[in-house]
Amino acid sequence: MDRQLSLECIRVTEAAALAASRWIGRGNTDEADGAATSIMRNMFETVPIRGQVVIGEGEMDEAPMLYIGETVGSGAGSHADVAVDPVEGTELVAKGLNGALSVLAIADSGQLLHAPDMYMQKLACGPQLRGHLHLDDPLDVTVKKAAAVLKRDLSEMTVSILDRERHAKQIECLRATGVRLKLLNAGDVAGAMATAFSESGVDLYVGSGGAPEGVLAAAALRCLGGELQARLLPANDHEVRRCLQMGISQPDRLLMTEDLSGHGDVLFAATGITPGDVLQGVRMTQEHYAETHSLVLRSKTGTVRFVRTLHRLLPCDVAPLRSEQPPHSYTGNALESNVI
């Protein structure tokens, strides 16, 4: 994997984050996602890879852009697997809440798991806990093991989990152990990734979330030296058949970090849309300028780069949004020409 792709990855997520940021707090998830997806697809045309989307916005007949199986890139360079989430946390953007990101991962061809769009049970941790935990342990055992490894009292541990009805029993169990809980409105990738950053204050991420997001989180955690253990949770025979069609012969087997993100080189990039534990959100600074805060990771070297960028915007980028604008109509031409 060419290391120069790191900067190219950031350009793509920056553009998507800038496009989505225009919809922060406006209550429309489709507009935010459509704007980010459109500009992300356009920006990929400048990236020197021959990529295939293995984690994307849906199937070819369900999504107009960045669908699973689509080819992206300029057509130059090496063959690569591509995983994208133009807006990770669309509801966070729509409601103006913290933690929304634009994310992507690029890996050598054949490395990333072709994950079907279904739930996945997850256990994520940072480097200090890697190899010490097991997804199949009861939740109270897991947090006690983690506390012992970290040499902390349970009351000093923080566990994050999506605030969902399906997690009611897990939340009750965790509270009974005495750990602190961080309940997330959304943001599956960000929640798992936070465990590898001490400044986030999060030690573990548990519960179930989207399988595609699990692949993206695994890519980030492999670069960071952390770990993601997972198991697909097909809800019916149709979802089992979908797993088999995508080459997953044992849908119920335990998946480790490398099963999800491969053993070869992988690049991961994320740009904050709204402020979060690790990245700041898009911020308007002076007139016609916007600031983005991004992260780019590489598994081969373990390099962690934070990138703060000022973008000069054209007048059409800061003009008021028209209420009659139909969904997914954002072209992003100005951003495409100014994100460099």
C-alpha positions as CSV (number, residue, x, y, z in Angstrom):
1,M,0.0,0.0,0.0
2,D,1.5,3.3,-1.1
3,R,1.9,5.6,2.0
4,Q,1.0,8.6,-0.2
5,L,-2.6,7.3,-0.1
6,S,-2.8,8.6,3.5
7,L,-3.2,12.1,2.4
8,E,-5.6,11.1,-0.4
9,C,-7.8,9.4,2.2
10,I,-8.0,12.5,4.3
11,R,-9.0,14.6,1.3
12,V,-11.9,12.3,0.8
13,T,-13.2,12.3,4.4
14,E,-12.6,16.0,4.7
15,A,-14.8,16.7,1.7
16,A,-17.5,14.4,2.9
17,A,-17.5,16.0,6.4
18,L,-17.7,19.5,5.0
19,A,-20.6,18.6,2.8
20,A,-22.5,16.9,5.7
21,S,-21.7,19.8,8.1
22,R,-24.1,22.0,6.2
23,W,-27.0,19.8,7.6
24,I,-26.0,19.8,11.2
25,G,-29.1,20.3,13.4
26,R,-31.5,20.6,10.5
27,G,-33.3,17.3,11.2
28,N,-32.8,15.7,7.8
29,T,-30.6,12.5,7.8
30,D,-31.1,11.9,4.1
31,E,-29.8,15.3,3.1
32,A,-26.7,15.0,5.2
33,D,-25.9,11.5,4.0
34,G,-26.7,12.3,0.4
35,A,-24.5,15.3,0.4
36,A,-21.5,13.5,2.0
37,T,-22.0,10.4,-0.2
38,S,-22.1,12.4,-3.4
39,I,-18.9,14.4,-2.8
40,M,-17.1,11.3,-1.4
41,R,-17.8,9.5,-4.6
42,N,-16.5,12.4,-6.7
43,M,-13.4,12.7,-4.6
44,F,-12.5,9.1,-5.0
45,E,-12.0,9.7,-8.7
46,T,-8.8,11.5,-7.8
47,V,-7.4,8.6,-5.6
48,P,-4.8,6.5,-7.5
49,I,-6.3,3.1,-6.7
50,R,-8.4,0.5,-8.5
51,G,-10.7,0.0,-5.7
52,Q,-13.8,-2.1,-5.1
53,V,-16.3,-1.1,-2.4
54,V,-16.8,-4.0,0.0
55,I,-18.5,-1.9,2.8
56,G,-20.7,0.8,1.4
57,E,-24.1,2.5,1.3
58,G,-26.0,-0.7,0.3
59,E,-26.6,-3.0,-2.6
60,M,-26.4,-1.9,-6.2
61,D,-30.2,-1.8,-6.5
62,E,-30.7,0.0,-3.1
63,A,-28.3,2.9,-3.2
64,P,-27.4,5.3,-6.0
65,M,-23.8,5.8,-4.9
66,L,-20.9,3.9,-3.3
67,Y,-22.8,0.6,-3.3
68,I,-21.2,-2.7,-2.5
69,G,-19.3,-4.0,-5.5
70,E,-18.9,-0.6,-7.1
71,T,-15.4,0.3,-8.5
72,V,-13.9,3.5,-7.3
73,G,-10.6,5.3,-7.8
74,S,-8.8,6.8,-10.8
75,G,-8.0,3.4,-12.2
76,A,-4.2,3.8,-11.5
77,G,-2.3,2.1,-8.8
78,S,-3.0,-1.2,-7.0
79,H,-6.2,-3.2,-6.5
80,A,-7.7,-2.4,-3.2
81,D,-10.7,-3.1,-0.9
82,V,-12.6,0.0,0.1
83,A,-14.9,0.4,3.1
84,V,-16.8,3.7,3.5
85,D,-19.3,5.4,5.8
86,P,-19.7,9.0,4.5
87,V,-21.7,9.9,7.6
88,E,-21.2,7.6,10.6
89,G,-24.0,8.9,12.8
90,T,-26.5,10.5,10.5
91,E,-29.0,11.1,13.4
92,L,-26.2,12.8,15.3
93,V,-25.8,15.2,12.4
94,A,-29.5,15.8,12.0
95,K,-29.9,16.5,15.8
96,G,-26.7,18.4,16.2
97,L,-25.3,15.9,18.6
98,N,-21.6,15.0,19.2
99,G,-19.7,12.1,17.7
100,A,-20.5,12.1,14.0
101,L,-17.7,11.2,11.6
102,S,-16.9,10.6,8.0
103,V,-14.8,7.5,7.7
104,L,-13.1,5.1,5.2
105,A,-10.6,2.3,5.1
106,I,-8.5,1.1,2.2
107,A,-6.7,-2.3,2.3
108,D,-5.0,-4.6,-0.1
109,S,-7.4,-6.5,-2.2
110,G,-9.1,-9.4,-0.5
111,Q,-8.3,-8.3,3.0
112,L,-11.5,-6.7,4.3
113,L,-14.4,-8.9,5.3
114,H,-17.4,-8.5,3.0
115,A,-19.8,-8.0,5.8
116,P,-23.6,-8.2,5.2
117,D,-25.8,-5.4,6.5
118,M,-27.0,-7.0,9.8
119,Y,-26.3,-6.8,13.5
120,M,-23.0,-7.9,14.9
121,Q,-22.1,-8.5,18.5
122,K,-18.9,-6.6,19.4
123,L,-16.2,-6.3,22.1
124,A,-13.7,-3.6,21.5
125,C,-10.7,-2.6,23.6
126,G,-7.4,-0.7,23.4
127,P,-3.8,-2.1,23.2
128,Q,-3.5,-2.7,27.0
129,L,-6.4,-5.2,27.0
130,R,-5.7,-6.9,23.6
131,G,-5.5,-10.7,24.1
132,H,-6.9,-10.6,27.6
133,L,-10.6,-10.7,26.9
134,H,-13.1,-13.0,25.2
135,L,-16.4,-12.1,23.6
136,D,-18.1,-15.3,24.9
137,D,-17.4,-14.5,28.5
138,P,-20.3,-13.1,30.6
139,L,-20.3,-9.3,30.6
140,D,-19.5,-9.0,34.3
141,V,-16.6,-11.4,33.9
142,T,-15.3,-9.3,31.0
143,V,-15.2,-6.0,33.0
144,K,-13.7,-7.7,36.0
145,K,-10.9,-9.2,33.8
146,A,-10.3,-5.8,32.2
147,A,-10.1,-4.1,35.6
148,A,-7.6,-6.6,36.8
149,V,-5.4,-6.2,33.8
150,L,-5.5,-2.4,34.1
151,K,-5.1,-2.6,37.9
152,R,-8.1,-0.5,38.6
153,D,-11.2,-0.7,40.8
154,L,-14.4,-1.5,38.9
155,S,-15.7,2.0,39.9
156,E,-12.8,3.5,37.9
157,M,-13.7,1.6,34.7
158,T,-15.8,3.2,31.9
159,V,-17.7,1.1,29.4
160,S,-19.6,2.5,26.3
161,I,-22.6,0.9,24.7
162,L,-25.3,2.1,22.3
163,D,-28.4,3.3,24.2
164,R,-30.8,0.9,22.7
165,E,-33.7,-1.2,24.0
166,R,-31.9,-4.4,22.8
167,H,-29.1,-3.6,25.3
168,A,-31.4,-3.3,28.4
169,K,-30.1,-6.4,30.0
170,Q,-26.4,-5.6,29.3
171,I,-26.9,-2.1,30.7
172,E,-28.5,-3.5,33.8
173,C,-25.6,-6.0,34.2
174,L,-23.0,-3.4,33.7
175,R,-24.5,-1.1,36.3
176,A,-24.6,-3.9,38.8
177,T,-20.8,-4.3,38.5
178,G,-20.3,-0.7,39.5
179,V,-18.6,0.5,36.3
180,R,-19.3,3.9,34.8
181,L,-21.5,3.8,31.6
182,K,-21.2,6.0,28.6
183,L,-24.5,5.6,26.7
184,L,-24.1,6.5,23.0
185,N,-26.9,7.9,20.9
186,A,-25.2,6.6,17.8
187,G,-21.7,6.2,16.4
188,D,-20.7,2.6,16.3
189,V,-17.2,3.2,14.8
190,A,-16.4,6.1,17.0
191,G,-17.5,4.2,20.1
192,A,-15.2,1.3,19.4
193,M,-12.3,3.4,18.3
194,A,-12.4,5.5,21.4
195,T,-11.1,2.6,23.5
196,A,-7.7,3.0,22.0
197,F,-7.3,6.7,23.0
198,S,-6.7,7.3,26.7
199,E,-8.0,10.9,26.4
200,S,-11.5,9.5,25.6
201,G,-11.7,7.9,29.1
202,V,-13.4,4.8,27.6
203,D,-12.0,1.3,28.5
204,L,-14.4,-1.0,26.7
205,Y,-17.0,-0.9,24.0
206,V,-19.7,-3.7,24.1
207,G,-23.0,-4.6,22.6
208,S,-24.4,-5.1,19.1
209,G,-24.2,-2.7,16.2
210,G,-23.9,-2.8,12.4
211,A,-21.6,-5.4,10.8
212,P,-20.3,-3.0,8.2
213,E,-19.3,-0.5,11.0
214,G,-17.6,-3.4,12.7
215,V,-15.2,-3.8,9.7
216,L,-14.4,-0.1,9.8
217,A,-13.8,-0.2,13.5
218,A,-11.6,-3.3,13.2
219,A,-9.5,-1.5,10.6
220,A,-9.0,1.4,12.9
221,L,-8.2,-0.7,16.0
222,R,-5.7,-2.9,14.1
223,C,-3.8,0.3,13.2
224,L,-4.0,1.4,16.8
225,G,-2.9,-1.9,18.3
226,G,-6.4,-2.5,19.8
227,E,-8.7,-5.3,19.3
228,L,-12.3,-6.0,18.1
229,Q,-13.9,-9.4,18.6
230,A,-17.2,-9.9,16.9
231,R,-19.9,-12.4,15.8
232,L,-22.5,-11.9,13.2
233,L,-26.1,-12.0,14.4
234,P,-28.3,-13.1,11.5
235,A,-31.9,-12.6,12.5
236,N,-33.5,-15.0,10.0
237,D,-32.9,-17.5,7.2
238,H,-32.6,-14.8,4.6
239,E,-29.8,-13.2,6.5
240,V,-28.1,-16.5,6.9
241,R,-28.3,-17.0,3.2
242,R,-26.9,-13.5,2.7
243,C,-23.8,-14.5,4.7
244,L,-23.3,-17.6,2.6
245,Q,-23.7,-15.6,-0.6
246,M,-21.0,-13.2,0.6
247,G,-18.5,-16.0,1.3
248,I,-19.1,-16.4,5.1
249,S,-19.5,-20.1,5.4
250,Q,-19.9,-20.1,9.2
251,P,-22.0,-17.0,10.1
252,D,-21.9,-17.8,13.9
253,R,-18.1,-18.1,14.3
254,L,-16.0,-15.8,16.4
255,L,-14.3,-13.1,14.3
256,M,-11.1,-11.6,15.5
257,T,-9.6,-8.2,14.4
258,E,-7.7,-9.8,11.5
259,D,-10.7,-11.8,10.3
260,L,-12.4,-8.4,9.8
261,S,-9.6,-6.3,8.5
262,G,-7.1,-8.8,7.2
263,H,-3.4,-9.3,7.8
264,G,-2.0,-6.9,5.1
265,D,-1.5,-3.2,5.2
266,V,-4.6,-1.1,5.9
267,L,-5.2,2.7,5.9
268,F,-7.9,4.3,8.0
269,A,-9.1,7.9,7.8
270,A,-11.7,9.8,9.7
271,T,-12.8,13.4,9.8
272,G,-15.0,14.8,12.5
273,I,-18.4,16.3,11.5
274,T,-19.6,17.1,15.0
275,P,-17.2,17.2,18.0
276,G,-16.3,13.9,19.6
277,D,-14.0,12.1,22.1
278,V,-11.1,12.0,19.6
279,L,-11.8,14.5,16.8
280,Q,-13.3,18.0,16.7
281,G,-16.1,18.7,14.3
282,V,-16.2,21.0,11.3
283,R,-16.0,24.6,12.5
284,M,-16.5,27.8,10.6
285,T,-13.6,30.1,11.4
286,Q,-13.2,33.4,9.6
287,E,-15.4,34.4,6.6
288,H,-15.4,31.8,3.9
289,Y,-13.1,29.4,5.8
290,A,-13.9,26.1,7.5
291,E,-11.6,24.1,9.8
292,T,-11.6,20.3,9.9
293,H,-9.9,17.9,12.3
294,S,-8.9,14.5,10.9
295,L,-7.1,11.3,11.8
296,V,-5.2,9.0,9.5
297,L,-3.8,5.6,10.6
298,R,-1.6,3.0,8.9
299,S,-1.3,-0.6,10.2
300,K,2.1,-1.3,8.6
301,T,3.9,1.4,10.6
302,G,1.4,2.1,13.4
303,T,1.5,5.7,12.5
304,V,-1.2,7.9,14.0
305,R,-1.5,11.4,12.4
306,F,-3.9,14.1,13.4
307,V,-4.5,16.7,10.7
308,R,-6.0,20.2,11.2
309,T,-6.9,21.8,7.9
310,L,-8.3,25.2,6.9
311,H,-10.5,25.1,3.8
312,R,-11.2,28.2,1.7
313,L,-14.9,27.9,0.6
314,L,-16.5,29.4,-2.4
315,P,-19.6,31.6,-1.9
316,C,-21.9,28.8,-3.0
317,D,-20.6,26.7,-0.1
318,V,-21.8,29.1,2.5
319,A,-25.0,30.3,0.8
320,P,-28.2,29.5,2.7
321,L,-29.7,26.0,1.9
322,R,-32.8,26.1,-0.2
323,S,-35.7,24.3,1.5
324,E,-37.0,23.1,-1.9
325,Q,-33.7,21.3,-2.6
326,P,-34.5,17.7,-3.2
327,P,-32.7,14.9,-1.3
328,H,-29.2,13.9,-2.6
329,S,-29.0,16.9,-4.9
330,Y,-25.8,18.4,-3.4
331,T,-23.1,18.3,-6.0
332,G,-20.2,19.5,-4.0
333,N,-18.5,21.1,-7.0
334,A,-17.0,24.0,-5.0
335,L,-15.7,21.7,-2.2
336,E,-14.3,19.3,-4.8
337,S,-12.2,22.1,-6.3
338,N,-11.0,23.5,-2.9
339,V,-10.2,20.4,-0.8
340,I,-6.6,20.0,-1.7
